[in-house]
Amino acid sequence: MKEVLKKIQKSRIFSLICILLFIGVCFGIGSLIAYIQHEADPTDMAVTYFRAFVQQDYDKMYECLYTDDGYYIDKNIYTAEMKKIRKDYTIDSYEIKEPERKDGRKFVTVKCTDDAAKKVKDFVIWIESARTGIQIVPDYYVELENMMAKGVEIKIPKTDKLEINGNVINEKTAQITESKDNNIYHLERILTGKYTISAANDIYARNKTLSIRGEDVKIDMTKEPLTANEEYGKRIISHGKKIINQFYKAVRNRDEKSPALLKMFASKKLKNKVSDAVEKSEEIIFWPEKRNAALYKVLDMKINNLKTAISYNQSDKNYVLTCTYKYKYVSSTDTSLANSYVDKISGTCTSRLTLTYKADGNKLTVEDIRLSNKNKKN
């Protein structure tokens, strides 16, 4: 058997087979290298991203972005920024250049031509690669390193959850460090822009609106004043606006006992207080010192510049809604049959309405009302 194997090894056919196997292996390796080099070209991703930019398909652009643990890219802020950038480009034709590398980062430059202005403007797309498991050829994404704030820390009370622009932030987005009373959320990257940060629970919240940019940004929410959380906030403001509408409807109609208004208050004492406030507001727009004051009717009355603010009192466990606004009014008497004379009065009143709410589960009850007015007669 050994002699037969030796004869085969020495034969020309065996040598030819070995040579063919060697050539096949080399060809396979070469093909694999060529495939990897072809697939490892980030140009396709750059083309997809740029075409979406040209077509103003910002959803598609957002899908191309690179994210990792600790990254937060707000879609609304990103879309607004891209719309702003798009206005700066007139693209009659374009040329996509070969990928380049700078400081270890890959990028693709697109030369955009404005025929009317005879100008060429570059659109630079930075590329990031990522592999999953033993993946040989990486996936490519568009990275926004030049548009990101780095190393953001947000401290909130341990009882609260963190929200950024209404989106709940959890362990998938941020690294969380716990202490006795607080949690610190570490965000590796966040798109620069203006944000509303909330530390909220089922009862109240702490809110802060600020611009985030730069590096090593530290935000302490534990010292922010208490307000209503999003759910209670919407309900309280909506209810407060309804009270304002019914209140001034009662004022215009001289109806201190308006059923539509008084049913919004629970106790008899509070109903009487509301009726007194209606009567005092009637004196603003009807001027009781005028001759024939009872004959005046409101011709025009509009509430403007309504602003609302809510605070939460942790010891009393109630919410205080403060509404500030102005209204202009014009009142007049009916035309006289004797001389067709009409007497008019007008002015501008600046008001501050304060409503105190108590929450019992899903039920909100008004517990107090205060109204201050500053009338300026014309």
Secondary structure as GFF3:
##gff-version 3
##sequence-region A 1 378
A	DSSP	alpha_helix	2	10	.	.	.	ID=ss1
A	DSSP	alpha_helix	12	39	.	.	.	ID=ss2
A	DSSP	alpha_helix	43	54	.	.	.	ID=ss3
A	DSSP	alpha_helix	58	63	.	.	.	ID=ss4
A	DSSP	beta_strand	71	72	.	.	.	ID=ss5
A	DSSP	alpha_helix	75	86	.	.	.	ID=ss6
A	DSSP	beta_strand	93	96	.	.	.	ID=ss7
A	DSSP	beta_strand	100	102	.	.	.	ID=ss8
A	DSSP	beta_strand	105	114	.	.	.	ID=ss9
A	DSSP	beta_strand	119	130	.	.	.	ID=ss10
A	DSSP	beta_strand	139	142	.	.	.	ID=ss11
A	DSSP	three_ten_helix	145	147	.	.	.	ID=ss12
A	DSSP	beta_strand	148	157	.	.	.	ID=ss13
A	DSSP	beta_strand	161	164	.	.	.	ID=ss14
A	DSSP	beta_strand	167	168	.	.	.	ID=ss15
A	DSSP	beta_strand	175	178	.	.	.	ID=ss16
A	DSSP	beta_strand	182	191	.	.	.	ID=ss17
A	DSSP	beta_strand	193	200	.	.	.	ID=ss18
A	DSSP	beta_strand	204	212	.	.	.	ID=ss19
A	DSSP	beta_strand	215	220	.	.	.	ID=ss20
A	DSSP	beta_strand	226	228	.	.	.	ID=ss21
A	DSSP	alpha_helix	230	252	.	.	.	ID=ss22
A	DSSP	alpha_helix	259	262	.	.	.	ID=ss23
A	DSSP	alpha_helix	268	286	.	.	.	ID=ss24
A	DSSP	three_ten_helix	293	295	.	.	.	ID=ss25
A	DSSP	beta_strand	297	313	.	.	.	ID=ss26
A	DSSP	beta_strand	318	332	.	.	.	ID=ss27
A	DSSP	beta_strand	344	360	.	.	.	ID=ss28
A	DSSP	beta_strand	363	377	.	.	.	ID=ss29
###
